[in-house]
Amino acid sequence: MKWLREPLVHFMFIGASIYLLYGVFAESIPEADDKTIVVTAGEVEWMQTTWQKRWNRPPTGKEFDGLI
C-alpha cells in the first residue's frame, strides 16, 4: 500500500477523474457537413469591397462567382 502515497498515482487518479467527468457532462457538438461552406452576407460585402479597392471597378458576374 506504499504506492498509494506516490504523487504520480494521485496525479493519474485526478487526471482520469477529470477526463471521466468531462466525458459524462460535456455537451455533444453537432457534426458539421464537410461539404458545406457557409458565406455570410458580411463576407460577400467584404469580398466586393476588396475587389473594388484593388481593381478600381466592381467585379463582373463571372468574377463575383469566382470570389464566392
CHARMM-style PDB file with segment names, atoms N, HN, CA, C and O in Angstrom:
ATOM      1  N   MET     1       0.820  -1.205   0.000  1.00  0.00      PROA
ATOM      2  CA  MET     1       0.000   0.000   0.000  1.00  0.00      PROA
ATOM      3  C   MET     1       0.861   1.265   0.000  1.00  0.00      PROA
ATOM      4  O   MET     1       0.344   2.380   0.074  1.00  0.00      PROA
ATOM      5  N   LYS     2       2.157   1.079  -0.082  1.00  0.00      PROA
ATOM      6  HN  LYS     2       2.577   0.174  -0.142  1.00  0.00      PROA
ATOM      7  CA  LYS     2       3.050   2.227  -0.117  1.00  0.00      PROA
ATOM      8  C   LYS     2       2.861   3.038  -1.400  1.00  0.00      PROA
ATOM      9  O   LYS     2       3.083   4.249  -1.403  1.00  0.00      PROA
ATOM     10  N   TRP     3       2.453   2.382  -2.486  1.00  0.00      PROA
ATOM     11  HN  TRP     3       2.272   1.399  -2.484  1.00  0.00      PROA
ATOM     12  CA  TRP     3       2.280   3.060  -3.770  1.00  0.00      PROA
ATOM     13  C   TRP     3       1.137   4.057  -3.747  1.00  0.00      PROA
ATOM     14  O   TRP     3       1.089   4.952  -4.591  1.00  0.00      PROA
ATOM     15  N   LEU     4       0.190   3.922  -2.777  1.00  0.00      PROA
ATOM     16  HN  LEU     4       0.229   3.195  -2.091  1.00  0.00      PROA
ATOM     17  CA  LEU     4      -0.914   4.879  -2.680  1.00  0.00      PROA
ATOM     18  C   LEU     4      -0.447   6.271  -2.252  1.00  0.00      PROA
ATOM     19  O   LEU     4      -1.167   7.254  -2.421  1.00  0.00      PROA
ATOM     20  N   ARG     5       0.749   6.342  -1.703  1.00  0.00      PROA
ATOM     21  HN  ARG     5       1.334   5.543  -1.566  1.00  0.00      PROA
ATOM     22  CA  ARG     5       1.286   7.633  -1.255  1.00  0.00      PROA
ATOM     23  C   ARG     5       2.092   8.338  -2.343  1.00  0.00      PROA
ATOM     24  O   ARG     5       2.543   9.467  -2.148  1.00  0.00      PROA
ATOM     25  N   GLU     6       2.271   7.695  -3.458  1.00  0.00      PROA
ATOM     26  HN  GLU     6       1.904   6.778  -3.616  1.00  0.00      PROA
ATOM     27  CA  GLU     6       3.065   8.268  -4.546  1.00  0.00      PROA
ATOM     28  C   GLU     6       2.311   9.415  -5.223  1.00  0.00      PROA
ATOM     29  O   GLU     6       1.128   9.270  -5.534  1.00  0.00      PROA
ATOM     30  N   PRO     7       2.976  10.551  -5.457  1.00  0.00      PROA
ATOM     31  CA  PRO     7       2.331  11.671  -6.149  1.00  0.00      PROA
ATOM     32  C   PRO     7       1.887  11.320  -7.577  1.00  0.00      PROA
ATOM     33  O   PRO     7       0.886  11.851  -8.058  1.00  0.00      PROA
ATOM     34  N   LEU     8       2.609  10.449  -8.240  1.00  0.00      PROA
ATOM     35  HN  LEU     8       3.422  10.018  -7.849  1.00  0.00      PROA
ATOM     36  CA  LEU     8       2.232  10.067  -9.589  1.00  0.00      PROA
ATOM     37  C   LEU     8       0.882   9.364  -9.605  1.00  0.00      PROA
ATOM     38  O   LEU     8       0.095   9.565 -10.529  1.00  0.00      PROA
ATOM     39  N   VAL     9       0.605   8.551  -8.605  1.00  0.00      PROA
ATOM     40  HN  VAL     9       1.245   8.388  -7.854  1.00  0.00      PROA
ATOM     41  CA  VAL     9      -0.689   7.871  -8.506  1.00  0.00      PROA
ATOM     42  C   VAL     9      -1.789   8.901  -8.300  1.00  0.00      PROA
ATOM     43  O   VAL     9      -2.853   8.797  -8.911  1.00  0.00      PROA
ATOM     44  N   HSD    10      -1.553   9.889  -7.454  1.00  0.00      PROA
ATOM     45  HN  HSD    10      -0.690   9.974  -6.957  1.00  0.00      PROA
ATOM     46  CA  HSD    10      -2.537  10.953  -7.233  1.00  0.00      PROA
ATOM     47  C   HSD    10      -2.787  11.730  -8.523  1.00  0.00      PROA
ATOM     48  O   HSD    10      -3.929  12.028  -8.874  1.00  0.00      PROA
ATOM     49  N   PHE    11      -1.706  12.050  -9.219  1.00  0.00      PROA
ATOM     50  HN  PHE    11      -0.778  11.807  -8.934  1.00  0.00      PROA
ATOM     51  CA  PHE    11      -1.821  12.785 -10.473  1.00  0.00      PROA
ATOM     52  C   PHE    11      -2.639  11.990 -11.496  1.00  0.00      PROA
ATOM     53  O   PHE    11      -3.526  12.543 -12.146  1.00  0.00      PROA
ATOM     54  N   MET    12      -2.345  10.715 -11.637  1.00  0.00      PROA
ATOM     55  HN  MET    12      -1.624  10.266 -11.109  1.00  0.00      PROA
ATOM     56  CA  MET    12      -3.070   9.872 -12.596  1.00  0.00      PROA
ATOM     57  C   MET    12      -4.545   9.745 -12.211  1.00  0.00      PROA
ATOM     58  O   MET    12      -5.413   9.774 -13.083  1.00  0.00      PROA
ATOM     59  N   PHE    13      -4.834   9.606 -10.925  1.00  0.00      PROA
ATOM     60  HN  PHE    13      -4.129   9.583 -10.216  1.00  0.00      PROA
ATOM     61  CA  PHE    13      -6.218   9.495 -10.465  1.00  0.00      PROA
ATOM     62  C   PHE    13      -6.991  10.779 -10.737  1.00  0.00      PROA
ATOM     63  O   PHE    13      -8.125  10.733 -11.215  1.00  0.00      PROA
ATOM     64  N   ILE    14      -6.386  11.922 -10.437  1.00  0.00      PROA
ATOM     65  HN  ILE    14      -5.465  11.959 -10.049  1.00  0.00      PROA
ATOM     66  CA  ILE    14      -7.057  13.203 -10.674  1.00  0.00      PROA
ATOM     67  C   ILE    14      -7.277  13.411 -12.178  1.00  0.00      PROA
ATOM     68  O   ILE    14      -8.353  13.848 -12.587  1.00  0.00      PROA
ATOM     69  N   GLY    15      -6.278  13.106 -12.999  1.00  0.00      PROA
ATOM     70  HN  GLY    15      -5.404  12.751 -12.667  1.00  0.00      PROA
ATOM     71  CA  GLY    15      -6.412  13.247 -14.438  1.00  0.00      PROA
ATOM     72  C   GLY    15      -7.507  12.356 -14.998  1.00  0.00      PROA
ATOM     73  O   GLY    15      -8.297  12.799 -15.831  1.00  0.00      PROA
ATOM     74  N   ALA    16      -7.564  11.107 -14.551  1.00  0.00      PROA
ATOM     75  HN  ALA    16      -6.921  10.748 -13.874  1.00  0.00      PROA
ATOM     76  CA  ALA    16      -8.602  10.193 -15.017  1.00  0.00      PROA
ATOM     77  C   ALA    16      -9.976  10.661 -14.576  1.00  0.00      PROA
ATOM     78  O   ALA    16     -10.947  10.522 -15.320  1.00  0.00      PROA
ATOM     79  N   SER    17     -10.071  11.215 -13.370  1.00  0.00      PROA
ATOM     80  HN  SER    17      -9.283  11.328 -12.765  1.00  0.00      PROA
ATOM     81  CA  SER    17     -11.356  11.720 -12.880  1.00  0.00      PROA
ATOM     82  C   SER    17     -11.845  12.899 -13.712  1.00  0.00      PROA
ATOM     83  O   SER    17     -13.024  12.974 -14.059  1.00  0.00      PROA
ATOM     84  N   ILE    18     -10.945  13.812 -14.028  1.00  0.00      PROA
ATOM     85  HN  ILE    18      -9.988  13.751 -13.746  1.00  0.00      PROA
ATOM     86  CA  ILE    18     -11.320  14.969 -14.846  1.00  0.00      PROA
ATOM     87  C   ILE    18     -11.765  14.511 -16.226  1.00  0.00      PROA
ATOM     88  O   ILE    18     -12.772  14.992 -16.745  1.00  0.00      PROA
ATOM     89  N   TYR    19     -11.029  13.592 -16.820  1.00  0.00      PROA
ATOM     90  HN  TYR    19     -10.211  13.201 -16.398  1.00  0.00      PROA
ATOM     91  CA  TYR    19     -11.376  13.074 -18.142  1.00  0.00      PROA
ATOM     92  C   TYR    19     -12.737  12.394 -18.110  1.00  0.00      PROA
ATOM     93  O   TYR    19     -13.541  12.592 -19.021  1.00  0.00      PROA
ATOM     94  N   LEU    20     -13.011  11.601 -17.084  1.00  0.00      PROA
ATOM     95  HN  LEU    20     -12.357  11.440 -16.344  1.00  0.00      PROA
ATOM     96  CA  LEU    20     -14.286  10.905 -16.952  1.00  0.00      PROA
ATOM     97  C   LEU    20     -15.433  11.903 -16.771  1.00  0.00      PROA
ATOM     98  O   LEU    20     -16.474  11.764 -17.413  1.00  0.00      PROA
ATOM     99  N   LEU    21     -15.255  12.904 -15.907  1.00  0.00      PROA
ATOM    100  HN  LEU    21     -14.410  13.017 -15.386  1.00  0.00      PROA
ATOM    101  CA  LEU    21     -16.303  13.898 -15.684  1.00  0.00      PROA
ATOM    102  C   LEU    21     -16.578  14.709 -16.948  1.00  0.00      PROA
ATOM    103  O   LEU    21     -17.729  15.037 -17.232  1.00  0.00      PROA
ATOM    104  N   TYR    22     -15.542  15.031 -17.700  1.00  0.00      PROA
ATOM    105  HN  TYR    22     -14.606  14.764 -17.468  1.00  0.00      PROA
ATOM    106  CA  TYR    22     -15.735  15.762 -18.951  1.00  0.00      PROA
ATOM    107  C   TYR    22     -16.537  14.916 -19.936  1.00  0.00      PROA
ATOM    108  O   TYR    22     -17.436  15.428 -20.604  1.00  0.00      PROA
ATOM    109  N   GLY    23     -16.225  13.653 -20.027  1.00  0.00      PROA
ATOM    110  HN  GLY    23     -15.495  13.237 -19.485  1.00  0.00      PROA
ATOM    111  CA  GLY    23     -16.936  12.767 -20.931  1.00  0.00      PROA
ATOM    112  C   GLY    23     -18.396  12.611 -20.567  1.00  0.00      PROA
ATOM    113  O   GLY    23     -19.239  12.451 -21.449  1.00  0.00      PROA
ATOM    114  N   VAL    24     -18.710  12.653 -19.279  1.00  0.00      PROA
ATOM    115  HN  VAL    24     -18.025  12.783 -18.563  1.00  0.00      PROA
ATOM    116  CA  VAL    24     -20.086  12.468 -18.828  1.00  0.00      PROA
ATOM    117  C   VAL    24     -20.902  13.751 -18.984  1.00  0.00      PROA
ATOM    118  O   VAL    24     -22.052  13.699 -19.419  1.00  0.00      PROA
ATOM    119  N   PHE    25     -20.325  14.893 -18.637  1.00  0.00      PROA
ATOM    120  HN  PHE    25     -19.391  14.936 -18.283  1.00  0.00      PROA
ATOM    121  CA  PHE    25     -21.095  16.130 -18.565  1.00  0.00      PROA
ATOM    122  C   PHE    25     -20.924  17.080 -19.749  1.00  0.00      PROA
ATOM    123  O   PHE    25     -21.662  18.062 -19.838  1.00  0.00      PROA
ATOM    124  N   ALA    26     -20.001  16.836 -20.640  1.00  0.00      PROA
ATOM    125  HN  ALA    26     -19.402  16.039 -20.567  1.00  0.00      PROA
ATOM    126  CA  ALA    26     -19.783  17.752 -21.769  1.00  0.00      PROA
ATOM    127  C   ALA    26     -20.929  17.628 -22.766  1.00  0.00      PROA
ATOM    128  O   ALA    26     -21.454  16.541 -23.003  1.00  0.00      PROA
ATOM    129  N   GLU    27     -21.305  18.772 -23.345  1.00  0.00      PROA
ATOM    130  HN  GLU    27     -20.878  19.655 -23.153  1.00  0.00      PROA
ATOM    131  CA  GLU    27     -22.353  18.789 -24.356  1.00  0.00      PROA
ATOM    132  C   GLU    27     -21.773  18.270 -25.667  1.00  0.00      PROA
ATOM    133  O   GLU    27     -20.635  18.577 -26.023  1.00  0.00      PROA
ATOM    134  N   SER    28     -22.552  17.501 -26.359  1.00  0.00      PROA
ATOM    135  HN  SER    28     -23.477  17.252 -26.070  1.00  0.00      PROA
ATOM    136  CA  SER    28     -22.076  16.998 -27.635  1.00  0.00      PROA
ATOM    137  C   SER    28     -22.168  18.094 -28.692  1.00  0.00      PROA
ATOM    138  O   SER    28     -23.128  18.864 -28.719  1.00  0.00      PROA
ATOM    139  N   ILE    29     -21.177  18.156 -29.548  1.00  0.00      PROA
ATOM    140  HN  ILE    29     -20.397  17.530 -29.526  1.00  0.00      PROA
ATOM    141  CA  ILE    29     -21.112  19.155 -30.599  1.00  0.00      PROA
ATOM    142  C   ILE    29     -21.663  18.520 -31.870  1.00  0.00      PROA
ATOM    143  O   ILE    29     -21.195  17.461 -32.286  1.00  0.00      PROA
ATOM    144  N   PRO    30     -22.654  19.159 -32.491  1.00  0.00      PROA
ATOM    145  CA  PRO    30     -23.186  18.576 -33.727  1.00  0.00      PROA
ATOM    146  C   PRO    30     -22.112  18.568 -34.812  1.00  0.00      PROA
ATOM    147  O   PRO    30     -21.356  19.528 -34.963  1.00  0.00      PROA
ATOM    148  N   GLU    31     -22.059  17.481 -35.555  1.00  0.00      PROA
ATOM    149  HN  GLU    31     -22.673  16.702 -35.433  1.00  0.00      PROA
ATOM    150  CA  GLU    31     -21.059  17.358 -36.602  1.00  0.00      PROA
ATOM    151  C   GLU    31     -21.458  18.196 -37.816  1.00  0.00      PROA
ATOM    152  O   GLU    31     -22.599  18.153 -38.275  1.00  0.00      PROA
ATOM    153  N   ALA    32     -20.507  18.943 -38.311  1.00  0.00      PROA
ATOM    154  HN  ALA    32     -19.580  18.977 -37.938  1.00  0.00      PROA
ATOM    155  CA  ALA    32     -20.752  19.777 -39.491  1.00  0.00      PROA
ATOM    156  C   ALA    32     -20.548  18.932 -40.747  1.00  0.00      PROA
ATOM    157  O   ALA    32     -19.708  18.034 -40.787  1.00  0.00      PROA
ATOM    158  N   ASP    33     -21.328  19.242 -41.751  1.00  0.00      PROA
ATOM    159  HN  ASP    33     -22.011  19.972 -41.719  1.00  0.00      PROA
ATOM    160  CA  ASP    33     -21.156  18.565 -43.024  1.00  0.00      PROA
ATOM    161  C   ASP    33     -19.887  19.098 -43.668  1.00  0.00      PROA
ATOM    162  O   ASP    33     -19.755  20.303 -43.882  1.00  0.00      PROA
ATOM    163  N   ASP    34     -18.964  18.219 -43.974  1.00  0.00      PROA
ATOM    164  HN  ASP    34     -19.070  17.240 -43.800  1.00  0.00      PROA
ATOM    165  CA  ASP    34     -17.669  18.634 -44.505  1.00  0.00      PROA
ATOM    166  C   ASP    34     -17.759  19.255 -45.892  1.00  0.00      PROA
ATOM    167  O   ASP    34     -16.802  19.882 -46.347  1.00  0.00      PROA
ATOM    168  N   LYS    35     -18.888  19.094 -46.570  1.00  0.00      PROA
ATOM    169  HN  LYS    35     -19.665  18.585 -46.200  1.00  0.00      PROA
ATOM    170  CA  LYS    35     -19.003  19.586 -47.933  1.00  0.00      PROA
ATOM    171  C   LYS    35     -19.748  20.909 -48.027  1.00  0.00      PROA
ATOM    172  O   LYS    35     -19.983  21.401 -49.131  1.00  0.00      PROA
ATOM    173  N   THR    36     -20.125  21.495 -46.900  1.00  0.00      PROA
ATOM    174  HN  THR    36     -19.935  21.096 -46.003  1.00  0.00      PROA
ATOM    175  CA  THR    36     -20.876  22.738 -46.901  1.00  0.00      PROA
ATOM    176  C   THR    36     -19.981  23.891 -46.456  1.00  0.00      PROA
ATOM    177  O   THR    36     -19.363  23.831 -45.393  1.00  0.00      PROA
ATOM    178  N   ILE    37     -19.914  24.927 -47.265  1.00  0.00      PROA
ATOM    179  HN  ILE    37     -20.416  24.976 -48.129  1.00  0.00      PROA
ATOM    180  CA  ILE    37     -19.181  26.139 -46.920  1.00  0.00      PROA
ATOM    181  C   ILE    37     -20.199  27.256 -46.800  1.00  0.00      PROA
ATOM    182  O   ILE    37     -20.968  27.505 -47.729  1.00  0.00      PROA
ATOM    183  N   VAL    38     -20.207  27.923 -45.670  1.00  0.00      PROA
ATOM    184  HN  VAL    38     -19.583  27.721 -44.915  1.00  0.00      PROA
ATOM    185  CA  VAL    38     -21.165  28.991 -45.418  1.00  0.00      PROA
ATOM    186  C   VAL    38     -20.465  30.332 -45.622  1.00  0.00      PROA
ATOM    187  O   VAL    38     -19.439  30.611 -45.002  1.00  0.00      PROA
ATOM    188  N   VAL    39     -21.037  31.158 -46.500  1.00  0.00      PROA
ATOM    189  HN  VAL    39     -21.871  30.931 -47.003  1.00  0.00      PROA
ATOM    190  CA  VAL    39     -20.518  32.505 -46.756  1.00  0.00      PROA
ATOM    191  C   VAL    39     -21.593  33.483 -46.318  1.00  0.00      PROA
ATOM    192  O   VAL    39     -22.693  33.493 -46.871  1.00  0.00      PROA
ATOM    193  N   THR    40     -21.278  34.301 -45.330  1.00  0.00      PROA
ATOM    194  HN  THR    40     -20.385  34.292 -44.881  1.00  0.00      PROA
ATOM    195  CA  THR    40     -22.257  35.243 -44.805  1.00  0.00      PROA
ATOM    196  C   THR    40     -22.353  36.477 -45.700  1.00  0.00      PROA
ATOM    197  O   THR    40     -21.496  36.718 -46.550  1.00  0.00      PROA
ATOM    198  N   ALA    41     -23.401  37.239 -45.490  1.00  0.00      PROA
ATOM    199  HN  ALA    41     -24.097  37.044 -44.799  1.00  0.00      PROA
ATOM    200  CA  ALA    41     -23.603  38.471 -46.268  1.00  0.00      PROA
ATOM    201  C   ALA    41     -22.462  39.455 -46.016  1.00  0.00      PROA
ATOM    202  O   ALA    41     -22.039  40.160 -46.931  1.00  0.00      PROA
ATOM    203  N   GLY    42     -21.972  39.507 -44.798  1.00  0.00      PROA
ATOM    204  HN  GLY    42     -22.316  38.934 -44.054  1.00  0.00      PROA
ATOM    205  CA  GLY    42     -20.850  40.393 -44.481  1.00  0.00      PROA
ATOM    206  C   GLY    42     -19.585  40.011 -45.229  1.00  0.00      PROA
ATOM    207  O   GLY    42     -18.832  40.878 -45.673  1.00  0.00      PROA
ATOM    208  N   GLU    43     -19.355  38.717 -45.366  1.00  0.00      PROA
ATOM    209  HN  GLU    43     -19.967  38.013 -45.006  1.00  0.00      PROA
ATOM    210  CA  GLU    43     -18.176  38.266 -46.114  1.00  0.00      PROA
ATOM    211  C   GLU    43     -18.304  38.594 -47.595  1.00  0.00      PROA
ATOM    212  O   GLU    43     -17.321  38.962 -48.238  1.00  0.00      PROA
ATOM    213  N   VAL    44     -19.516  38.462 -48.141  1.00  0.00      PROA
ATOM    214  HN  VAL    44     -20.315  38.164 -47.618  1.00  0.00      PROA
ATOM    215  CA  VAL    44     -19.748  38.801 -49.549  1.00  0.00      PROA
ATOM    216  C   VAL    44     -19.479  40.284 -49.773  1.00  0.00      PROA
ATOM    217  O   VAL    44     -18.835  40.670 -50.748  1.00  0.00      PROA
ATOM    218  N   GLU    45     -19.981  41.106 -48.861  1.00  0.00      PROA
ATOM    219  HN  GLU    45     -20.505  40.792 -48.069  1.00  0.00      PROA
ATOM    220  CA  GLU    45     -19.761  42.556 -48.977  1.00  0.00      PROA
ATOM    221  C   GLU    45     -18.282  42.886 -48.875  1.00  0.00      PROA
ATOM    222  O   GLU    45     -17.781  43.739 -49.608  1.00  0.00      PROA
ATOM    223  N   TRP    46     -17.583  42.214 -47.971  1.00  0.00      PROA
ATOM    224  HN  TRP    46     -17.990  41.521 -47.375  1.00  0.00      PROA
ATOM    225  CA  TRP    46     -16.147  42.437 -47.808  1.00  0.00      PROA
ATOM    226  C   TRP    46     -15.397  42.046 -49.078  1.00  0.00      PROA
ATOM    227  O   TRP    46     -14.483  42.756 -49.496  1.00  0.00      PROA
ATOM    228  N   MET    47     -15.773  40.920 -49.701  1.00  0.00      PROA
ATOM    229  HN  MET    47     -16.516  40.343 -49.361  1.00  0.00      PROA
ATOM    230  CA  MET    47     -15.117  40.489 -50.936  1.00  0.00      PROA
ATOM    231  C   MET    47     -15.329  41.496 -52.060  1.00  0.00      PROA
ATOM    232  O   MET    47     -14.400  41.802 -52.808  1.00  0.00      PROA
ATOM    233  N   GLN    48     -16.562  42.016 -52.180  1.00  0.00      PROA
ATOM    234  HN  GLN    48     -17.316  41.768 -51.573  1.00  0.00      PROA
ATOM    235  CA  GLN    48     -16.847  43.003 -53.218  1.00  0.00      PROA
ATOM    236  C   GLN    48     -16.065  44.285 -52.981  1.00  0.00      PROA
ATOM    237  O   GLN    48     -15.497  44.849 -53.917  1.00  0.00      PROA
ATOM    238  N   THR    49     -16.031  44.741 -51.753  1.00  0.00      PROA
ATOM    239  HN  THR    49     -16.492  44.282 -50.993  1.00  0.00      PROA
ATOM    240  CA  THR    49     -15.314  45.971 -51.411  1.00  0.00      PROA
ATOM    241  C   THR    49     -13.822  45.813 -51.679  1.00  0.00      PROA
ATOM    242  O   THR    49     -13.188  46.709 -52.237  1.00  0.00      PROA
ATOM    243  N   THR    50     -13.266  44.679 -51.282  1.00  0.00      PROA
ATOM    244  HN  THR    50     -13.781  43.952 -50.828  1.00  0.00      PROA
ATOM    245  CA  THR    50     -11.843  44.426 -51.510  1.00  0.00      PROA
ATOM    246  C   THR    50     -11.535  44.385 -53.004  1.00  0.00      PROA
ATOM    247  O   THR    50     -10.516  44.918 -53.443  1.00  0.00      PROA
ATOM    248  N   TRP    51     -12.409  43.757 -53.782  1.00  0.00      PROA
ATOM    249  HN  TRP    51     -13.236  43.325 -53.426  1.00  0.00      PROA
ATOM    250  CA  TRP    51     -12.216  43.691 -55.235  1.00  0.00      PROA
ATOM    251  C   TRP    51     -12.225  45.102 -55.838  1.00  0.00      PROA
ATOM    252  O   TRP    51     -11.375  45.441 -56.661  1.00  0.00      PROA
ATOM    253  N   GLN    52     -13.197  45.914 -55.415  1.00  0.00      PROA
ATOM    254  HN  GLN    52     -13.888  45.639 -54.747  1.00  0.00      PROA
ATOM    255  CA  GLN    52     -13.309  47.274 -55.954  1.00  0.00      PROA
ATOM    256  C   GLN    52     -12.096  48.114 -55.594  1.00  0.00      PROA
ATOM    257  O   GLN    52     -11.632  48.905 -56.416  1.00  0.00      PROA
ATOM    258  N   LYS    53     -11.572  47.960 -54.387  1.00  0.00      PROA
ATOM    259  HN  LYS    53     -11.949  47.317 -53.720  1.00  0.00      PROA
ATOM    260  CA  LYS    53     -10.388  48.728 -53.996  1.00  0.00      PROA
ATOM    261  C   LYS    53      -9.160  48.298 -54.787  1.00  0.00      PROA
ATOM    262  O   LYS    53      -8.320  49.125 -55.141  1.00  0.00      PROA
ATOM    263  N   ARG    54      -9.061  47.009 -55.060  1.00  0.00      PROA
ATOM    264  HN  ARG    54      -9.744  46.337 -54.772  1.00  0.00      PROA
ATOM    265  CA  ARG    54      -7.888  46.506 -55.759  1.00  0.00      PROA
ATOM    266  C   ARG    54      -7.919  46.806 -57.253  1.00  0.00      PROA
ATOM    267  O   ARG    54      -6.901  47.210 -57.816  1.00  0.00      PROA
ATOM    268  N   TRP    55      -9.071  46.617 -57.910  1.00  0.00      PROA
ATOM    269  HN  TRP    55      -9.898  46.289 -57.452  1.00  0.00      PROA
ATOM    270  CA  TRP    55      -9.160  46.745 -59.362  1.00  0.00      PROA
ATOM    271  C   TRP    55      -9.860  48.035 -59.823  1.00  0.00      PROA
ATOM    272  O   TRP    55      -9.972  48.280 -61.025  1.00  0.00      PROA
ATOM    273  N   ASN    56     -10.323  48.846 -58.888  1.00  0.00      PROA
ATOM    274  HN  ASN    56     -10.232  48.647 -57.912  1.00  0.00      PROA
ATOM    275  CA  ASN    56     -10.987  50.115 -59.192  1.00  0.00      PROA
ATOM    276  C   ASN    56     -12.224  49.938 -60.066  1.00  0.00      PROA
ATOM    277  O   ASN    56     -12.548  50.809 -60.873  1.00  0.00      PROA
ATOM    278  N   ARG    57     -12.912  48.815 -59.906  1.00  0.00      PROA
ATOM    279  HN  ARG    57     -12.649  48.107 -59.250  1.00  0.00      PROA
ATOM    280  CA  ARG    57     -14.169  48.562 -60.607  1.00  0.00      PROA
ATOM    281  C   ARG    57     -14.874  47.415 -59.892  1.00  0.00      PROA
ATOM    282  O   ARG    57     -14.232  46.605 -59.225  1.00  0.00      PROA
ATOM    283  N   PRO    58     -16.197  47.348 -60.033  1.00  0.00      PROA
ATOM    284  CA  PRO    58     -16.908  46.220 -59.419  1.00  0.00      PROA
ATOM    285  C   PRO    58     -16.642  44.932 -60.200  1.00  0.00      PROA
ATOM    286  O   PRO    58     -16.370  44.983 -61.400  1.00  0.00      PROA
ATOM    287  N   PRO    59     -16.716  43.791 -59.536  1.00  0.00      PROA
ATOM    288  CA  PRO    59     -16.477  42.527 -60.244  1.00  0.00      PROA
ATOM    289  C   PRO    59     -17.631  42.191 -61.192  1.00  0.00      PROA
ATOM    290  O   PRO    59     -18.788  42.509 -60.917  1.00  0.00      PROA
ATOM    291  N   THR    60     -17.297  41.545 -62.307  1.00  0.00      PROA
ATOM    292  HN  THR    60     -16.357  41.287 -62.530  1.00  0.00      PROA
ATOM    293  CA  THR    60     -18.339  41.071 -63.218  1.00  0.00      PROA
ATOM    294  C   THR    60     -19.030  39.869 -62.577  1.00  0.00      PROA
ATOM    295  O   THR    60     -18.602  39.377 -61.533  1.00  0.00      PROA
ATOM    296  N   GLY    61     -20.083  39.412 -63.203  1.00  0.00      PROA
ATOM    297  HN  GLY    61     -20.431  39.812 -64.051  1.00  0.00      PROA
ATOM    298  CA  GLY    61     -20.809  38.276 -62.657  1.00  0.00      PROA
ATOM    299  C   GLY    61     -19.944  37.038 -62.527  1.00  0.00      PROA
ATOM    300  O   GLY    61     -20.006  36.331 -61.522  1.00  0.00      PROA
ATOM    301  N   LYS    62     -19.133  36.775 -63.548  1.00  0.00      PROA
ATOM    302  HN  LYS    62     -19.083  37.350 -64.365  1.00  0.00      PROA
ATOM    303  CA  LYS    62     -18.251  35.609 -63.515  1.00  0.00      PROA
ATOM    304  C   LYS    62     -17.175  35.769 -62.443  1.00  0.00      PROA
ATOM    305  O   LYS    62     -16.855  34.818 -61.730  1.00  0.00      PROA
ATOM    306  N   GLU    63     -16.622  36.969 -62.334  1.00  0.00      PROA
ATOM    307  HN  GLU    63     -16.882  37.742 -62.913  1.00  0.00      PROA
ATOM    308  CA  GLU    63     -15.602  37.224 -61.308  1.00  0.00      PROA
ATOM    309  C   GLU    63     -16.201  37.111 -59.908  1.00  0.00      PROA
ATOM    310  O   GLU    63     -15.567  36.595 -58.988  1.00  0.00      PROA
ATOM    311  N   PHE    64     -17.432  37.602 -59.763  1.00  0.00      PROA
ATOM    312  HN  PHE    64     -17.947  38.021 -60.510  1.00  0.00      PROA
ATOM    313  CA  PHE    64     -18.106  37.528 -58.471  1.00  0.00      PROA
ATOM    314  C   PHE    64     -18.355  36.070 -58.071  1.00  0.00      PROA
ATOM    315  O   PHE    64     -18.164  35.701 -56.912  1.00  0.00      PROA
ATOM    316  N   ASP    65     -18.781  35.248 -59.029  1.00  0.00      PROA
ATOM    317  HN  ASP    65     -18.936  35.548 -59.971  1.00  0.00      PROA
ATOM    318  CA  ASP    65     -18.966  33.819 -58.746  1.00  0.00      PROA
ATOM    319  C   ASP    65     -17.648  33.173 -58.350  1.00  0.00      PROA
ATOM    320  O   ASP    65     -17.618  32.293 -57.489  1.00  0.00      PROA
ATOM    321  N   GLY    66     -16.570  33.601 -58.968  1.00  0.00      PROA
ATOM    322  HN  GLY    66     -16.594  34.316 -59.667  1.00  0.00      PROA
ATOM    323  CA  GLY    66     -15.257  33.089 -58.618  1.00  0.00      PROA
ATOM    324  C   GLY    66     -14.826  33.480 -57.221  1.00  0.00      PROA
ATOM    325  O   GLY    66     -14.148  32.716 -56.534  1.00  0.00      PROA
ATOM    326  N   LEU    67     -15.224  34.682 -56.798  1.00  0.00      PROA
ATOM    327  HN  LEU    67     -15.774  35.303 -57.356  1.00  0.00      PROA
ATOM    328  CA  LEU    67     -14.896  35.107 -55.435  1.00  0.00      PROA
ATOM    329  C   LEU    67     -15.589  34.236 -54.397  1.00  0.00      PROA
ATOM    330  O   LEU    67     -15.002  33.840 -53.390  1.00  0.00      PROA
ATOM    331  N   ILE    68     -16.838  33.958 -54.675  1.00  0.00      PROA
ATOM    332  HN  ILE    68     -17.314  34.280 -55.493  1.00  0.00      PROA
ATOM    333  CA  ILE    68     -17.608  33.183 -53.706  1.00  0.00      PROA
ATOM    334  C   ILE    68     -17.258  31.722 -53.825  1.00  0.00      PROA
ATOM    335  OT1 ILE    68     -17.801  30.896 -53.092  1.00  0.00      PROA
TER     336      ILE     68
END
